[in-house]
Amino acid sequence: MALATWLQVARMGGRSADSNREYFLAGGTLTWPFIAGSITLTNLSTDQLVGMNGNQMLLLSWWELSALAGLAMLALVFLPIYYRNNCTTTTELLEKKYGSKHLRATVSILFLLGNVFIYLPIHLYTGALFLKTMFATGAPLLAIAAVLAAAGAGYAVSGGLRAVAVYDTFAGVGILGMAALVTVLAMAAIGFDFSGIPMERLTMLGGPHSPIPWPTLLTGMIFIQMFYWSTNQTITQRAMAAPNLREGQKGILAAGVIRLLMVPAIVVIPGVCAYKLFGVTGDATYGKVVSLVMPAWLSGAFAAFMAAAVLTGYISLLNSSVTLYVCDLHEKFLVSKPNVPRLNAIISLVFMVVSIALVPIYSGAVSIINLVQKLNGLLSMPILSAFILGLAFKGVDARAAMSAVVFGVGLYAIFSFVWTPIHYIHLMLVTLIACVGFGLALNRLVFRKRAVWTLGRAPDPVVAAASGG
C-alpha cells in the first residue's frame, strides 16, 4: 500500500506554492474517489469496529445510519459555505463571520483538546487491543500502541493530506472487504441462526436504559451528526481539498452510499454473533470473533489491513490537529509565515507522544464507544452553538459566542459528572439550546447588540459579511 500510495501521489501533480494549501488541503487536487475513501476510513477505524461490536447489539448501528443525515448537511449546507469563503479550516469560517481570531482560536483549542486527549489515544488503544486479542500475544498494550503511533506519525509528516487521503482510499478497499468477510463468516459460525440471542440485542428500538433510547434519535442525535460531519476538521478537511465544490460533493455522496450499503452491518453483526458464541466479551469481542472465524491463511493479511485501519484514523486525526494548530494558533499569534514542513514534524511528534502516554487511561473503560460519545458532548454542542449563532443570526458579538462556548463546556461537564437527569444524548440537545440562548441573551443584555435571524435569506449571511455586505 505504501508503494501504491507513493506512485499515485507522484502522478497527481498540481503542487501548490502555498505550503498551507499543499500540506493541509492536498493542493486542491483530491478527486471524488479519494475524498470518499478518506472520509470513510477516517471515520471507520478500530474504535468503530472494536467499540461498536463490543456492545454486541444491533442498536449501535444507529450511529452509522444517522450519519447519512450528517453527510447530507455537509454536502448541501456547510461545504458550499466553506468553498465560498475559501476556508482551510472550519474554524476559519468563524473568524470571517465574527471578525475575531480569538473566537477562532478558542474553538480550535477545544478541537485540539478533543483530538489529542480523547480521539488519538483511543484510536491507539482500540487498535492495540484488537491486535493483542487476535494474536493472543503477551506484548504490552502500550508497546503495540507506540509502534502504531510512530508509524502513523511518520506517514503524516512525510506526505501531508495528499498522501493521507490516497493511503486511506487504498487501505479502505482491503479493510471494507475483510470486514465484510468477517461479518459473513461470523454469521456462518452460528449457522445464520440468531435464535437464543436476547431480543434487546436484536432490536433496533432502544428502551430507556439502552445505549440509544429511541427518542434520542429525534433530539440530540441529529445535532451530534451535524457537528461531527459538518464542522469537525478531521472530516471536512477532505471535502475542502477538492478542486471545486462539485467534486467535493460527489465525494461526500459516494461516502454516503458506501456507508449505507456496508458500514452499519460490519460494525454490529459480528458482535451479535459473538454473543451467541462467547457470551458477553466487551471490547475484546471483535478480536475474539476474528480469531475464531478467519482462515489461518488470511489472518496475516487481515491483521495488516486492521493495522492500516488504525493508521488511517490516527494519521487523519494527527494531520487535522496539526492543521488547526498551524493555521489557527501558530500563524495567528506566533509566526505568520512559519516553515510549515518543519513545524508539521515538530507538532506531530508532540501530539504523538501525548497520545501514547494517555493510552492506559482508556484501558479500563467498560465500553469505549459509549465513553467516546459521552465525552463528545463536552466539546461538540458548545462548538456547534458558535456555528449556529454565526450562520443563523446576524449581529452576534464574537464575545457572546465565545462566552456561550465556554458556558456550554461547563454545563455539559455538570451534566456528565455531577447531575445526569436524563440520557446524555438528550442532554446534548439541552446543552445546545442553552448555549444558543445564553449567547443571544448575553449579546443583547451585556453587549447591547440585537441579533437578527438570517437563515434562509439571500444573500448568504457569511458571504455578505465577508464581502462587507
Backbone hydrogen bonds, N-H to C=O, Kabsch-Sander energy under -0.5 kcal/mol:
donor,donor_aa,acceptor,acceptor_aa,energy
5,T,1,M,-2.6
6,W,2,A,-2.4
7,L,3,L,-2.4
8,Q,4,A,-2.3
9,V,5,T,-2.7
10,A,6,W,-2.1
11,R,7,L,-1.4
12,M,8,Q,-1.1
13,G,9,V,-0.8
19,S,17,A,-0.8
22,E,18,D,-2.5
23,Y,19,S,-2.8
24,F,20,N,-2.6
25,L,20,N,-0.5
25,L,21,R,-1.3
26,A,22,E,-0.6
27,G,21,R,-2.7
28,G,25,L,-3.0
29,T,26,A,-1.1
30,L,241,A,-2.0
34,F,31,T,-0.7
35,I,31,T,-1.9
36,A,32,W,-2.8
37,G,33,P,-2.5
38,S,34,F,-2.4
39,I,35,I,-2.6
40,T,36,A,-2.3
41,L,37,G,-2.4
42,T,38,S,-2.3
43,N,39,I,-1.6
44,L,40,T,-2.9
45,S,43,N,-1.3
48,Q,45,S,-1.0
49,L,45,S,-2.2
50,V,46,T,-2.9
51,G,46,T,-0.8
51,G,47,D,-0.7
52,M,48,Q,-2.1
53,N,48,Q,-0.7
53,N,49,L,-0.8
54,G,50,V,-1.4
55,N,51,G,-0.5
55,N,52,M,-1.2
56,Q,52,M,-0.5
56,Q,53,N,-1.1
58,L,201,R,-2.2
60,L,57,M,-1.1
61,S,58,L,-2.2
62,W,59,L,-1.9
63,W,60,L,-1.7
64,E,61,S,-0.7
65,L,61,S,-2.6
66,S,62,W,-2.5
68,L,65,L,-1.4
69,A,66,S,-1.1
70,G,66,S,-1.0
71,L,67,A,-2.5
72,A,68,L,-2.1
73,M,69,A,-2.1
74,L,70,G,-2.0
75,A,71,L,-2.5
76,L,72,A,-2.5
77,V,73,M,-2.0
78,F,73,M,-2.1
79,L,74,L,-3.0
81,I,77,V,-0.8
82,Y,78,F,-2.3
83,Y,79,L,-2.5
84,R,80,P,-2.3
85,N,81,I,-1.5
86,N,83,Y,-1.3
87,C,82,Y,-2.1
92,E,89,T,-0.7
93,L,89,T,-0.6
93,L,90,T,-1.0
94,L,90,T,-0.6
95,E,91,T,-1.5
96,K,92,E,-2.1
97,K,93,L,-2.0
98,Y,94,L,-3.0
99,G,95,E,-2.3
104,R,100,S,-1.5
105,A,101,K,-2.2
106,T,102,H,-2.3
107,V,103,L,-2.3
108,S,104,R,-2.2
109,I,105,A,-2.5
110,L,106,T,-1.7
111,F,107,V,-2.3
112,L,108,S,-2.6
113,L,109,I,-2.7
114,G,110,L,-2.2
115,N,111,F,-2.6
116,V,112,L,-3.1
117,F,113,L,-2.1
118,I,114,G,-1.5
119,Y,114,G,-2.3
120,L,115,N,-3.0
122,I,118,I,-1.7
123,H,119,Y,-2.3
124,L,120,L,-1.8
125,Y,121,P,-2.7
126,T,122,I,-2.7
127,G,123,H,-1.9
128,A,124,L,-2.6
129,L,125,Y,-2.7
130,F,126,T,-2.2
131,L,127,G,-2.2
132,K,128,A,-2.4
133,T,129,L,-2.5
134,M,130,F,-3.0
135,F,131,L,-1.9
136,A,132,K,-0.6
137,T,132,K,-1.2
144,I,140,P,-1.9
145,A,141,L,-2.4
146,A,142,L,-2.2
147,V,143,A,-1.9
148,L,144,I,-2.2
149,A,145,A,-2.5
150,A,146,A,-2.4
151,A,147,V,-2.1
152,G,148,L,-2.4
153,A,149,A,-2.8
154,G,150,A,-2.1
155,Y,151,A,-1.7
156,A,152,G,-2.4
157,V,153,A,-2.4
158,S,154,G,-1.8
159,G,155,Y,-1.6
160,G,156,A,-1.3
161,L,23,Y,-2.8
163,A,159,G,-1.0
164,V,160,G,-1.9
165,A,161,L,-3.0
166,V,162,R,-1.8
167,Y,163,A,-2.5
168,D,164,V,-2.7
169,T,165,A,-2.0
170,F,166,V,-2.3
171,A,167,Y,-2.8
172,G,168,D,-2.3
173,V,169,T,-1.3
174,G,170,F,-1.0
175,I,171,A,-2.7
176,L,172,G,-2.8
177,G,173,V,-1.8
178,M,174,G,-2.7
179,A,175,I,-2.7
180,A,176,L,-2.3
181,L,177,G,-2.0
182,V,178,M,-2.5
183,T,179,A,-1.9
184,V,180,A,-2.1
185,L,181,L,-2.8
186,A,182,V,-2.6
187,M,183,T,-1.9
188,A,184,V,-2.2
189,A,185,L,-2.0
190,I,186,A,-0.8
190,I,187,M,-0.6
191,G,188,A,-1.8
192,F,187,M,-3.4
193,D,190,I,-1.2
194,F,192,F,-0.6
197,I,194,F,-1.5
201,R,198,P,-1.8
202,L,199,M,-1.5
203,T,199,M,-2.1
206,G,204,M,-0.7
210,S,207,G,-1.6
214,W,206,G,-2.2
216,T,213,P,-1.8
217,L,214,W,-1.5
218,L,215,P,-1.7
219,T,216,T,-0.9
221,M,216,T,-2.0
223,F,219,T,-0.6
224,I,220,G,-2.1
225,Q,221,M,-2.0
226,M,222,I,-1.7
227,F,223,F,-2.4
228,Y,224,I,-2.5
229,W,225,Q,-2.4
230,S,226,M,-1.8
231,T,227,F,-1.8
232,N,227,F,-1.1
235,I,232,N,-1.0
236,T,232,N,-2.4
237,Q,233,Q,-2.1
238,R,235,I,-1.1
239,A,235,I,-0.9
240,M,236,T,-2.1
241,A,238,R,-1.1
242,A,239,A,-0.8
248,G,244,N,-1.8
249,Q,245,L,-2.6
250,K,246,R,-2.2
251,G,247,E,-1.9
252,I,248,G,-1.9
253,L,249,Q,-2.5
254,A,250,K,-2.4
255,A,251,G,-2.2
256,G,252,I,-2.1
257,V,253,L,-2.0
258,I,254,A,-2.3
259,R,255,A,-2.2
260,L,256,G,-2.4
261,L,257,V,-2.3
262,M,258,I,-2.2
263,V,258,I,-0.9
266,I,262,M,-1.7
267,V,263,V,-1.4
268,V,265,A,-1.1
269,I,265,A,-2.2
272,V,268,V,-1.9
273,C,269,I,-2.5
274,A,270,P,-2.3
275,Y,271,G,-1.3
276,K,272,V,-1.2
277,L,273,C,-1.7
278,F,274,A,-3.6
279,G,274,A,-0.8
279,G,275,Y,-1.3
281,T,279,G,-0.5
284,A,281,T,-1.4
285,T,282,G,-2.0
288,K,284,A,-1.9
289,V,285,T,-2.6
290,V,286,Y,-2.3
291,S,287,G,-2.1
292,L,288,K,-1.6
293,V,289,V,-2.5
294,M,290,V,-2.3
298,L,295,P,-1.7
299,S,295,P,-1.0
299,S,296,A,-0.6
300,G,296,A,-0.6
302,F,298,L,-2.6
303,A,299,S,-2.5
304,A,300,G,-2.0
305,F,301,A,-2.2
306,M,302,F,-2.6
307,A,303,A,-2.5
308,A,304,A,-1.9
309,A,305,F,-2.0
310,V,306,M,-2.2
311,L,307,A,-2.4
312,T,308,A,-2.8
313,G,309,A,-1.9
314,Y,310,V,-2.5
315,I,311,L,-3.5
316,S,312,T,-2.3
317,L,313,G,-2.2
318,L,314,Y,-2.6
319,N,315,I,-2.9
320,S,316,S,-2.4
321,S,317,L,-2.2
322,V,318,L,-2.3
323,T,319,N,-2.1
324,L,320,S,-2.3
325,Y,321,S,-2.3
326,V,322,V,-3.0
327,C,323,T,-2.6
328,D,324,L,-2.1
329,L,324,L,-0.6
329,L,325,Y,-1.6
330,H,325,Y,-3.0
331,E,326,V,-2.5
333,F,329,L,-2.4
334,L,329,L,-0.5
334,L,330,H,-2.4
335,V,330,H,-1.6
340,V,338,P,-1.3
343,L,339,N,-2.8
344,N,340,V,-3.0
345,A,341,P,-1.8
346,I,342,R,-2.1
347,I,343,L,-2.7
348,S,344,N,-2.0
349,L,345,A,-1.9
350,V,346,I,-2.0
351,F,347,I,-2.6
352,M,348,S,-2.3
353,V,349,L,-2.3
354,V,350,V,-2.2
355,S,351,F,-2.3
356,I,352,M,-2.1
357,A,353,V,-2.1
358,L,354,V,-1.3
359,V,355,S,-0.5
359,V,356,I,-1.3
361,I,358,L,-1.1
362,Y,358,L,-0.7
362,Y,359,V,-1.3
363,S,359,V,-0.5
363,S,360,P,-0.8
365,A,362,Y,-1.5
371,L,367,S,-2.0
372,V,368,I,-2.3
373,Q,369,I,-2.2
374,K,370,N,-2.0
375,L,371,L,-2.6
376,N,372,V,-1.9
377,G,373,Q,-0.7
377,G,374,K,-0.9
378,L,375,L,-1.6
379,L,376,N,-1.7
380,S,376,N,-3.3
383,I,379,L,-2.3
384,L,380,S,-2.7
385,S,381,M,-1.9
386,A,382,P,-1.0
386,A,383,I,-0.7
387,F,383,I,-1.3
388,I,384,L,-2.5
389,L,385,S,-2.8
390,G,386,A,-1.7
391,L,387,F,-2.5
392,A,388,I,-2.7
393,F,389,L,-0.8
394,K,452,V,-2.5
397,D,395,G,-0.5
400,A,397,D,-0.6
401,A,397,D,-1.9
402,M,398,A,-2.6
403,S,399,R,-2.1
404,A,400,A,-2.1
405,V,401,A,-1.9
406,V,402,M,-2.1
407,F,403,S,-2.8
408,G,404,A,-2.4
409,V,405,V,-1.9
410,G,406,V,-1.9
411,L,407,F,-2.5
412,Y,408,G,-2.6
413,A,409,V,-1.7
414,I,410,G,-1.8
415,F,411,L,-2.2
416,S,412,Y,-2.2
417,F,413,A,-2.6
418,V,414,I,-2.3
419,W,414,I,-2.8
427,L,423,H,-2.0
428,M,424,Y,-1.1
429,L,425,I,-1.1
430,V,426,H,-2.0
431,T,427,L,-2.6
432,L,428,M,-2.3
433,I,429,L,-2.7
434,A,430,V,-2.5
435,C,431,T,-2.5
436,V,432,L,-2.4
437,G,433,I,-2.6
438,F,434,A,-2.7
439,G,435,C,-2.7
440,L,436,V,-2.3
441,A,437,G,-2.4
442,L,438,F,-2.6
443,N,439,G,-2.3
444,R,440,L,-1.8
445,L,441,A,-3.1
446,V,442,L,-1.9
447,F,442,L,-1.9
449,K,443,N,-2.8
451,A,449,K,-0.6
452,V,394,K,-2.8
454,T,392,A,-2.8
455,L,392,A,-1.2
457,R,454,T,-2.3
464,A,460,D,-2.8
465,A,461,P,-2.2
466,A,462,V,-2.5
467,S,463,V,-1.9
468,G,465,A,-0.8
469,G,464,A,-3.8
